[in-house]
């Protein structure tokens, strides 16, 4: 849909994006999605399925795999880690 908006073939748009940013567009998009997911996991009690959908994943399993690949923890583990860290910090 971006290629339509800019009236360029998607291949050309991807090439231009990488030339300007040094990063593939798909990698940039994944970083944005996972960053937003981290924020939602930290600041809401939304279910992981809801968060996956909100950040653009149609499949929660694919979301979980990508999240773990980028962050090193599953979404549930990440939320638990953040919650534990906040609880420990509040106890000090």
Phi and psi restraints in degrees (range 20) as a CNS / XPLOR table:
assign (resid 1 and name C) (resid 2 and name N)
       (resid 2 and name CA) (resid 2 and name C) 1.0 -66.6 20.0 2
assign (resid 2 and name N) (resid 2 and name CA)
       (resid 2 and name C) (resid 3 and name N) 1.0 -38.2 20.0 2
assign (resid 2 and name C) (resid 3 and name N)
       (resid 3 and name CA) (resid 3 and name C) 1.0 -63.1 20.0 2
assign (resid 3 and name N) (resid 3 and name CA)
       (resid 3 and name C) (resid 4 and name N) 1.0 -35.4 20.0 2
assign (resid 3 and name C) (resid 4 and name N)
       (resid 4 and name CA) (resid 4 and name C) 1.0 -67.4 20.0 2
assign (resid 4 and name N) (resid 4 and name CA)
       (resid 4 and name C) (resid 5 and name N) 1.0 -42.1 20.0 2
assign (resid 4 and name C) (resid 5 and name N)
       (resid 5 and name CA) (resid 5 and name C) 1.0 -61.7 20.0 2
assign (resid 5 and name N) (resid 5 and name CA)
       (resid 5 and name C) (resid 6 and name N) 1.0 -39.7 20.0 2
assign (resid 5 and name C) (resid 6 and name N)
       (resid 6 and name CA) (resid 6 and name C) 1.0 -93.6 20.0 2
assign (resid 6 and name N) (resid 6 and name CA)
       (resid 6 and name C) (resid 7 and name N) 1.0 -0.2 20.0 2
assign (resid 6 and name C) (resid 7 and name N)
       (resid 7 and name CA) (resid 7 and name C) 1.0 55.2 20.0 2
assign (resid 7 and name N) (resid 7 and name CA)
       (resid 7 and name C) (resid 8 and name N) 1.0 46.1 20.0 2
assign (resid 7 and name C) (resid 8 and name N)
       (resid 8 and name CA) (resid 8 and name C) 1.0 -132.9 20.0 2
assign (resid 8 and name N) (resid 8 and name CA)
       (resid 8 and name C) (resid 9 and name N) 1.0 148.3 20.0 2
assign (resid 8 and name C) (resid 9 and name N)
       (resid 9 and name CA) (resid 9 and name C) 1.0 -60.9 20.0 2
assign (resid 9 and name N) (resid 9 and name CA)
       (resid 9 and name C) (resid 10 and name N) 1.0 145.9 20.0 2
assign (resid 9 and name C) (resid 10 and name N)
       (resid 10 and name CA) (resid 10 and name C) 1.0 -59.9 20.0 2
assign (resid 10 and name N) (resid 10 and name CA)
       (resid 10 and name C) (resid 11 and name N) 1.0 -34.8 20.0 2
assign (resid 10 and name C) (resid 11 and name N)
       (resid 11 and name CA) (resid 11 and name C) 1.0 -62.3 20.0 2
assign (resid 11 and name N) (resid 11 and name CA)
       (resid 11 and name C) (resid 12 and name N) 1.0 -43.0 20.0 2
assign (resid 11 and name C) (resid 12 and name N)
       (resid 12 and name CA) (resid 12 and name C) 1.0 -65.4 20.0 2
assign (resid 12 and name N) (resid 12 and name CA)
       (resid 12 and name C) (resid 13 and name N) 1.0 -43.3 20.0 2
assign (resid 12 and name C) (resid 13 and name N)
       (resid 13 and name CA) (resid 13 and name C) 1.0 -62.1 20.0 2
assign (resid 13 and name N) (resid 13 and name CA)
       (resid 13 and name C) (resid 14 and name N) 1.0 -42.9 20.0 2
assign (resid 13 and name C) (resid 14 and name N)
       (resid 14 and name CA) (resid 14 and name C) 1.0 -62.1 20.0 2
assign (resid 14 and name N) (resid 14 and name CA)
       (resid 14 and name C) (resid 15 and name N) 1.0 -42.1 20.0 2
assign (resid 14 and name C) (resid 15 and name N)
       (resid 15 and name CA) (resid 15 and name C) 1.0 -63.8 20.0 2
assign (resid 15 and name N) (resid 15 and name CA)
       (resid 15 and name C) (resid 16 and name N) 1.0 -45.0 20.0 2
assign (resid 15 and name C) (resid 16 and name N)
       (resid 16 and name CA) (resid 16 and name C) 1.0 -62.8 20.0 2
assign (resid 16 and name N) (resid 16 and name CA)
       (resid 16 and name C) (resid 17 and name N) 1.0 -41.3 20.0 2
assign (resid 16 and name C) (resid 17 and name N)
       (resid 17 and name CA) (resid 17 and name C) 1.0 -60.5 20.0 2
assign (resid 17 and name N) (resid 17 and name CA)
       (resid 17 and name C) (resid 18 and name N) 1.0 -47.3 20.0 2
assign (resid 17 and name C) (resid 18 and name N)
       (resid 18 and name CA) (resid 18 and name C) 1.0 -65.5 20.0 2
assign (resid 18 and name N) (resid 18 and name CA)
       (resid 18 and name C) (resid 19 and name N) 1.0 -38.5 20.0 2
assign (resid 18 and name C) (resid 19 and name N)
       (resid 19 and name CA) (resid 19 and name C) 1.0 -62.1 20.0 2
assign (resid 19 and name N) (resid 19 and name CA)
       (resid 19 and name C) (resid 20 and name N) 1.0 -37.8 20.0 2
assign (resid 19 and name C) (resid 20 and name N)
       (resid 20 and name CA) (resid 20 and name C) 1.0 -79.8 20.0 2
assign (resid 20 and name N) (resid 20 and name CA)
       (resid 20 and name C) (resid 21 and name N) 1.0 -36.1 20.0 2
assign (resid 20 and name C) (resid 21 and name N)
       (resid 21 and name CA) (resid 21 and name C) 1.0 -108.8 20.0 2
assign (resid 21 and name N) (resid 21 and name CA)
       (resid 21 and name C) (resid 22 and name N) 1.0 -18.4 20.0 2
assign (resid 21 and name C) (resid 22 and name N)
       (resid 22 and name CA) (resid 22 and name C) 1.0 77.5 20.0 2
assign (resid 22 and name N) (resid 22 and name CA)
       (resid 22 and name C) (resid 23 and name N) 1.0 10.4 20.0 2
assign (resid 22 and name C) (resid 23 and name N)
       (resid 23 and name CA) (resid 23 and name C) 1.0 -135.7 20.0 2
assign (resid 23 and name N) (resid 23 and name CA)
       (resid 23 and name C) (resid 24 and name N) 1.0 142.8 20.0 2
assign (resid 23 and name C) (resid 24 and name N)
       (resid 24 and name CA) (resid 24 and name C) 1.0 -66.9 20.0 2
assign (resid 24 and name N) (resid 24 and name CA)
       (resid 24 and name C) (resid 25 and name N) 1.0 145.9 20.0 2
assign (resid 24 and name C) (resid 25 and name N)
       (resid 25 and name CA) (resid 25 and name C) 1.0 -59.4 20.0 2
assign (resid 25 and name N) (resid 25 and name CA)
       (resid 25 and name C) (resid 26 and name N) 1.0 -41.7 20.0 2
assign (resid 25 and name C) (resid 26 and name N)
       (resid 26 and name CA) (resid 26 and name C) 1.0 -62.6 20.0 2
assign (resid 26 and name N) (resid 26 and name CA)
       (resid 26 and name C) (resid 27 and name N) 1.0 -37.9 20.0 2
assign (resid 26 and name C) (resid 27 and name N)
       (resid 27 and name CA) (resid 27 and name C) 1.0 -67.0 20.0 2
assign (resid 27 and name N) (resid 27 and name CA)
       (resid 27 and name C) (resid 28 and name N) 1.0 -39.2 20.0 2
assign (resid 27 and name C) (resid 28 and name N)
       (resid 28 and name CA) (resid 28 and name C) 1.0 -62.0 20.0 2
assign (resid 28 and name N) (resid 28 and name CA)
       (resid 28 and name C) (resid 29 and name N) 1.0 -44.7 20.0 2
assign (resid 28 and name C) (resid 29 and name N)
       (resid 29 and name CA) (resid 29 and name C) 1.0 -62.6 20.0 2
assign (resid 29 and name N) (resid 29 and name CA)
       (resid 29 and name C) (resid 30 and name N) 1.0 -42.0 20.0 2
assign (resid 29 and name C) (resid 30 and name N)
       (resid 30 and name CA) (resid 30 and name C) 1.0 -61.6 20.0 2
assign (resid 30 and name N) (resid 30 and name CA)
       (resid 30 and name C) (resid 31 and name N) 1.0 -44.7 20.0 2
assign (resid 30 and name C) (resid 31 and name N)
       (resid 31 and name CA) (resid 31 and name C) 1.0 -59.6 20.0 2
assign (resid 31 and name N) (resid 31 and name CA)
       (resid 31 and name C) (resid 32 and name N) 1.0 -43.3 20.0 2
assign (resid 31 and name C) (resid 32 and name N)
       (resid 32 and name CA) (resid 32 and name C) 1.0 -61.1 20.0 2
assign (resid 32 and name N) (resid 32 and name CA)
       (resid 32 and name C) (resid 33 and name N) 1.0 -47.2 20.0 2
assign (resid 32 and name C) (resid 33 and name N)
       (resid 33 and name CA) (resid 33 and name C) 1.0 -62.7 20.0 2
assign (resid 33 and name N) (resid 33 and name CA)
       (resid 33 and name C) (resid 34 and name N) 1.0 -45.5 20.0 2
assign (resid 33 and name C) (resid 34 and name N)
       (resid 34 and name CA) (resid 34 and name C) 1.0 -69.1 20.0 2
assign (resid 34 and name N) (resid 34 and name CA)
       (resid 34 and name C) (resid 35 and name N) 1.0 -37.6 20.0 2
assign (resid 34 and name C) (resid 35 and name N)
       (resid 35 and name CA) (resid 35 and name C) 1.0 -60.8 20.0 2
assign (resid 35 and name N) (resid 35 and name CA)
       (resid 35 and name C) (resid 36 and name N) 1.0 -44.3 20.0 2
assign (resid 35 and name C) (resid 36 and name N)
       (resid 36 and name CA) (resid 36 and name C) 1.0 -65.2 20.0 2
assign (resid 36 and name N) (resid 36 and name CA)
       (resid 36 and name C) (resid 37 and name N) 1.0 -39.9 20.0 2
assign (resid 36 and name C) (resid 37 and name N)
       (resid 37 and name CA) (resid 37 and name C) 1.0 -62.3 20.0 2
assign (resid 37 and name N) (resid 37 and name CA)
       (resid 37 and name C) (resid 38 and name N) 1.0 -41.2 20.0 2
assign (resid 37 and name C) (resid 38 and name N)
       (resid 38 and name CA) (resid 38 and name C) 1.0 -59.7 20.0 2
assign (resid 38 and name N) (resid 38 and name CA)
       (resid 38 and name C) (resid 39 and name N) 1.0 -44.8 20.0 2
assign (resid 38 and name C) (resid 39 and name N)
       (resid 39 and name CA) (resid 39 and name C) 1.0 -60.4 20.0 2
assign (resid 39 and name N) (resid 39 and name CA)
       (resid 39 and name C) (resid 40 and name N) 1.0 -44.5 20.0 2
assign (resid 39 and name C) (resid 40 and name N)
       (resid 40 and name CA) (resid 40 and name C) 1.0 -66.4 20.0 2
assign (resid 40 and name N) (resid 40 and name CA)
       (resid 40 and name C) (resid 41 and name N) 1.0 -39.6 20.0 2
assign (resid 40 and name C) (resid 41 and name N)
       (resid 41 and name CA) (resid 41 and name C) 1.0 -64.9 20.0 2
assign (resid 41 and name N) (resid 41 and name CA)
       (resid 41 and name C) (resid 42 and name N) 1.0 -35.6 20.0 2
assign (resid 41 and name C) (resid 42 and name N)
       (resid 42 and name CA) (resid 42 and name C) 1.0 -75.1 20.0 2
assign (resid 42 and name N) (resid 42 and name CA)
       (resid 42 and name C) (resid 43 and name N) 1.0 -33.9 20.0 2
assign (resid 42 and name C) (resid 43 and name N)
       (resid 43 and name CA) (resid 43 and name C) 1.0 -115.9 20.0 2
assign (resid 43 and name N) (resid 43 and name CA)
       (resid 43 and name C) (resid 44 and name N) 1.0 1.0 20.0 2
assign (resid 43 and name C) (resid 44 and name N)
       (resid 44 and name CA) (resid 44 and name C) 1.0 -134.4 20.0 2
assign (resid 44 and name N) (resid 44 and name CA)
       (resid 44 and name C) (resid 45 and name N) 1.0 169.6 20.0 2
assign (resid 44 and name C) (resid 45 and name N)
       (resid 45 and name CA) (resid 45 and name C) 1.0 -109.4 20.0 2
assign (resid 45 and name N) (resid 45 and name CA)
       (resid 45 and name C) (resid 46 and name N) 1.0 22.1 20.0 2
assign (resid 45 and name C) (resid 46 and name N)
       (resid 46 and name CA) (resid 46 and name C) 1.0 -61.0 20.0 2
assign (resid 46 and name N) (resid 46 and name CA)
       (resid 46 and name C) (resid 47 and name N) 1.0 146.2 20.0 2
assign (resid 46 and name C) (resid 47 and name N)
       (resid 47 and name CA) (resid 47 and name C) 1.0 -65.4 20.0 2
assign (resid 47 and name N) (resid 47 and name CA)
       (resid 47 and name C) (resid 48 and name N) 1.0 152.3 20.0 2
assign (resid 47 and name C) (resid 48 and name N)
       (resid 48 and name CA) (resid 48 and name C) 1.0 -57.7 20.0 2
assign (resid 48 and name N) (resid 48 and name CA)
       (resid 48 and name C) (resid 49 and name N) 1.0 -39.5 20.0 2
assign (resid 48 and name C) (resid 49 and name N)
       (resid 49 and name CA) (resid 49 and name C) 1.0 -57.7 20.0 2
assign (resid 49 and name N) (resid 49 and name CA)
       (resid 49 and name C) (resid 50 and name N) 1.0 -45.5 20.0 2
assign (resid 49 and name C) (resid 50 and name N)
       (resid 50 and name CA) (resid 50 and name C) 1.0 -62.4 20.0 2
assign (resid 50 and name N) (resid 50 and name CA)
       (resid 50 and name C) (resid 51 and name N) 1.0 -43.1 20.0 2
assign (resid 50 and name C) (resid 51 and name N)
       (resid 51 and name CA) (resid 51 and name C) 1.0 -64.9 20.0 2
assign (resid 51 and name N) (resid 51 and name CA)
       (resid 51 and name C) (resid 52 and name N) 1.0 -43.0 20.0 2
assign (resid 51 and name C) (resid 52 and name N)
       (resid 52 and name CA) (resid 52 and name C) 1.0 -55.6 20.0 2
assign (resid 52 and name N) (resid 52 and name CA)
       (resid 52 and name C) (resid 53 and name N) 1.0 -47.5 20.0 2
assign (resid 52 and name C) (resid 53 and name N)
       (resid 53 and name CA) (resid 53 and name C) 1.0 -65.4 20.0 2
assign (resid 53 and name N) (resid 53 and name CA)
       (resid 53 and name C) (resid 54 and name N) 1.0 -41.6 20.0 2
assign (resid 53 and name C) (resid 54 and name N)
       (resid 54 and name CA) (resid 54 and name C) 1.0 -62.8 20.0 2
assign (resid 54 and name N) (resid 54 and name CA)
       (resid 54 and name C) (resid 55 and name N) 1.0 -33.6 20.0 2
assign (resid 54 and name C) (resid 55 and name N)
       (resid 55 and name CA) (resid 55 and name C) 1.0 -93.4 20.0 2
assign (resid 55 and name N) (resid 55 and name CA)
       (resid 55 and name C) (resid 56 and name N) 1.0 5.8 20.0 2
assign (resid 55 and name C) (resid 56 and name N)
       (resid 56 and name CA) (resid 56 and name C) 1.0 104.9 20.0 2
assign (resid 56 and name N) (resid 56 and name CA)
       (resid 56 and name C) (resid 57 and name N) 1.0 10.9 20.0 2
assign (resid 56 and name C) (resid 57 and name N)
       (resid 57 and name CA) (resid 57 and name C) 1.0 -96.9 20.0 2
assign (resid 57 and name N) (resid 57 and name CA)
       (resid 57 and name C) (resid 58 and name N) 1.0 133.1 20.0 2
assign (resid 57 and name C) (resid 58 and name N)
       (resid 58 and name CA) (resid 58 and name C) 1.0 -86.6 20.0 2
assign (resid 58 and name N) (resid 58 and name CA)
       (resid 58 and name C) (resid 59 and name N) 1.0 -19.7 20.0 2
assign (resid 58 and name C) (resid 59 and name N)
       (resid 59 and name CA) (resid 59 and name C) 1.0 -125.2 20.0 2
assign (resid 59 and name N) (resid 59 and name CA)
       (resid 59 and name C) (resid 60 and name N) 1.0 120.3 20.0 2
assign (resid 59 and name C) (resid 60 and name N)
       (resid 60 and name CA) (resid 60 and name C) 1.0 -65.8 20.0 2
assign (resid 60 and name N) (resid 60 and name CA)
       (resid 60 and name C) (resid 61 and name N) 1.0 -29.2 20.0 2
assign (resid 60 and name C) (resid 61 and name N)
       (resid 61 and name CA) (resid 61 and name C) 1.0 -67.9 20.0 2
assign (resid 61 and name N) (resid 61 and name CA)
       (resid 61 and name C) (resid 62 and name N) 1.0 -44.2 20.0 2
assign (resid 61 and name C) (resid 62 and name N)
       (resid 62 and name CA) (resid 62 and name C) 1.0 -61.5 20.0 2
assign (resid 62 and name N) (resid 62 and name CA)
       (resid 62 and name C) (resid 63 and name N) 1.0 -42.0 20.0 2
assign (resid 62 and name C) (resid 63 and name N)
       (resid 63 and name CA) (resid 63 and name C) 1.0 -59.3 20.0 2
assign (resid 63 and name N) (resid 63 and name CA)
       (resid 63 and name C) (resid 64 and name N) 1.0 -48.7 20.0 2
assign (resid 63 and name C) (resid 64 and name N)
       (resid 64 and name CA) (resid 64 and name C) 1.0 -60.2 20.0 2
assign (resid 64 and name N) (resid 64 and name CA)
       (resid 64 and name C) (resid 65 and name N) 1.0 -42.1 20.0 2
assign (resid 64 and name C) (resid 65 and name N)
       (resid 65 and name CA) (resid 65 and name C) 1.0 -63.7 20.0 2
assign (resid 65 and name N) (resid 65 and name CA)
       (resid 65 and name C) (resid 66 and name N) 1.0 -45.6 20.0 2
assign (resid 65 and name C) (resid 66 and name N)
       (resid 66 and name CA) (resid 66 and name C) 1.0 -67.1 20.0 2
assign (resid 66 and name N) (resid 66 and name CA)
       (resid 66 and name C) (resid 67 and name N) 1.0 -41.1 20.0 2
assign (resid 66 and name C) (resid 67 and name N)
       (resid 67 and name CA) (resid 67 and name C) 1.0 -58.7 20.0 2
assign (resid 67 and name N) (resid 67 and name CA)
       (resid 67 and name C) (resid 68 and name N) 1.0 -47.9 20.0 2
assign (resid 67 and name C) (resid 68 and name N)
       (resid 68 and name CA) (resid 68 and name C) 1.0 -65.2 20.0 2
assign (resid 68 and name N) (resid 68 and name CA)
       (resid 68 and name C) (resid 69 and name N) 1.0 -37.5 20.0 2
assign (resid 68 and name C) (resid 69 and name N)
       (resid 69 and name CA) (resid 69 and name C) 1.0 -61.7 20.0 2
assign (resid 69 and name N) (resid 69 and name CA)
       (resid 69 and name C) (resid 70 and name N) 1.0 -40.8 20.0 2
assign (resid 69 and name C) (resid 70 and name N)
       (resid 70 and name CA) (resid 70 and name C) 1.0 -81.7 20.0 2
assign (resid 70 and name N) (resid 70 and name CA)
       (resid 70 and name C) (resid 71 and name N) 1.0 -46.0 20.0 2
assign (resid 70 and name C) (resid 71 and name N)
       (resid 71 and name CA) (resid 71 and name C) 1.0 -92.4 20.0 2
assign (resid 71 and name N) (resid 71 and name CA)
       (resid 71 and name C) (resid 72 and name N) 1.0 -29.4 20.0 2
assign (resid 71 and name C) (resid 72 and name N)
       (resid 72 and name CA) (resid 72 and name C) 1.0 95.3 20.0 2
assign (resid 72 and name N) (resid 72 and name CA)
       (resid 72 and name C) (resid 73 and name N) 1.0 -4.4 20.0 2
assign (resid 72 and name C) (resid 73 and name N)
       (resid 73 and name CA) (resid 73 and name C) 1.0 -135.1 20.0 2
assign (resid 73 and name N) (resid 73 and name CA)
       (resid 73 and name C) (resid 74 and name N) 1.0 153.6 20.0 2
assign (resid 73 and name C) (resid 74 and name N)
       (resid 74 and name CA) (resid 74 and name C) 1.0 -70.1 20.0 2
assign (resid 74 and name N) (resid 74 and name CA)
       (resid 74 and name C) (resid 75 and name N) 1.0 162.9 20.0 2
assign (resid 74 and name C) (resid 75 and name N)
       (resid 75 and name CA) (resid 75 and name C) 1.0 -55.7 20.0 2
assign (resid 75 and name N) (resid 75 and name CA)
       (resid 75 and name C) (resid 76 and name N) 1.0 -41.7 20.0 2
assign (resid 75 and name C) (resid 76 and name N)
       (resid 76 and name CA) (resid 76 and name C) 1.0 -65.0 20.0 2
assign (resid 76 and name N) (resid 76 and name CA)
       (resid 76 and name C) (resid 77 and name N) 1.0 -42.9 20.0 2
assign (resid 76 and name C) (resid 77 and name N)
       (resid 77 and name CA) (resid 77 and name C) 1.0 -63.7 20.0 2
assign (resid 77 and name N) (resid 77 and name CA)
       (resid 77 and name C) (resid 78 and name N) 1.0 -39.5 20.0 2
assign (resid 77 and name C) (resid 78 and name N)
       (resid 78 and name CA) (resid 78 and name C) 1.0 -62.0 20.0 2
assign (resid 78 and name N) (resid 78 and name CA)
       (resid 78 and name C) (resid 79 and name N) 1.0 -47.5 20.0 2
assign (resid 78 and name C) (resid 79 and name N)
       (resid 79 and name CA) (resid 79 and name C) 1.0 -61.2 20.0 2
assign (resid 79 and name N) (resid 79 and name CA)
       (resid 79 and name C) (resid 80 and name N) 1.0 -42.9 20.0 2
assign (resid 79 and name C) (resid 80 and name N)
       (resid 80 and name CA) (resid 80 and name C) 1.0 -62.6 20.0 2
assign (resid 80 and name N) (resid 80 and name CA)
       (resid 80 and name C) (resid 81 and name N) 1.0 -42.5 20.0 2
assign (resid 80 and name C) (resid 81 and name N)
       (resid 81 and name CA) (resid 81 and name C) 1.0 -61.4 20.0 2
assign (resid 81 and name N) (resid 81 and name CA)
       (resid 81 and name C) (resid 82 and name N) 1.0 -45.8 20.0 2
assign (resid 81 and name C) (resid 82 and name N)
       (resid 82 and name CA) (resid 82 and name C) 1.0 -63.9 20.0 2
assign (resid 82 and name N) (resid 82 and name CA)
       (resid 82 and name C) (resid 83 and name N) 1.0 -45.0 20.0 2
assign (resid 82 and name C) (resid 83 and name N)
       (resid 83 and name CA) (resid 83 and name C) 1.0 -61.4 20.0 2
assign (resid 83 and name N) (resid 83 and name CA)
       (resid 83 and name C) (resid 84 and name N) 1.0 -43.7 20.0 2
assign (resid 83 and name C) (resid 84 and name N)
       (resid 84 and name CA) (resid 84 and name C) 1.0 -64.4 20.0 2
assign (resid 84 and name N) (resid 84 and name CA)
       (resid 84 and name C) (resid 85 and name N) 1.0 -42.8 20.0 2
assign (resid 84 and name C) (resid 85 and name N)
       (resid 85 and name CA) (resid 85 and name C) 1.0 -63.0 20.0 2
assign (resid 85 and name N) (resid 85 and name CA)
       (resid 85 and name C) (resid 86 and name N) 1.0 -40.7 20.0 2
assign (resid 85 and name C) (resid 86 and name N)
       (resid 86 and name CA) (resid 86 and name C) 1.0 -66.1 20.0 2
assign (resid 86 and name N) (resid 86 and name CA)
       (resid 86 and name C) (resid 87 and name N) 1.0 -40.9 20.0 2
assign (resid 86 and name C) (resid 87 and name N)
       (resid 87 and name CA) (resid 87 and name C) 1.0 -64.7 20.0 2
assign (resid 87 and name N) (resid 87 and name CA)
       (resid 87 and name C) (resid 88 and name N) 1.0 -43.7 20.0 2
assign (resid 87 and name C) (resid 88 and name N)
       (resid 88 and name CA) (resid 88 and name C) 1.0 -64.4 20.0 2
assign (resid 88 and name N) (resid 88 and name CA)
       (resid 88 and name C) (resid 89 and name N) 1.0 -39.5 20.0 2
assign (resid 88 and name C) (resid 89 and name N)
       (resid 89 and name CA) (resid 89 and name C) 1.0 -66.0 20.0 2
assign (resid 89 and name N) (resid 89 and name CA)
       (resid 89 and name C) (resid 90 and name N) 1.0 -38.4 20.0 2
assign (resid 89 and name C) (resid 90 and name N)
       (resid 90 and name CA) (resid 90 and name C) 1.0 -70.1 20.0 2
assign (resid 90 and name N) (resid 90 and name CA)
       (resid 90 and name C) (resid 91 and name N) 1.0 -27.4 20.0 2
assign (resid 90 and name C) (resid 91 and name N)
       (resid 91 and name CA) (resid 91 and name C) 1.0 -74.8 20.0 2
assign (resid 91 and name N) (resid 91 and name CA)
       (resid 91 and name C) (resid 92 and name N) 1.0 -17.9 20.0 2
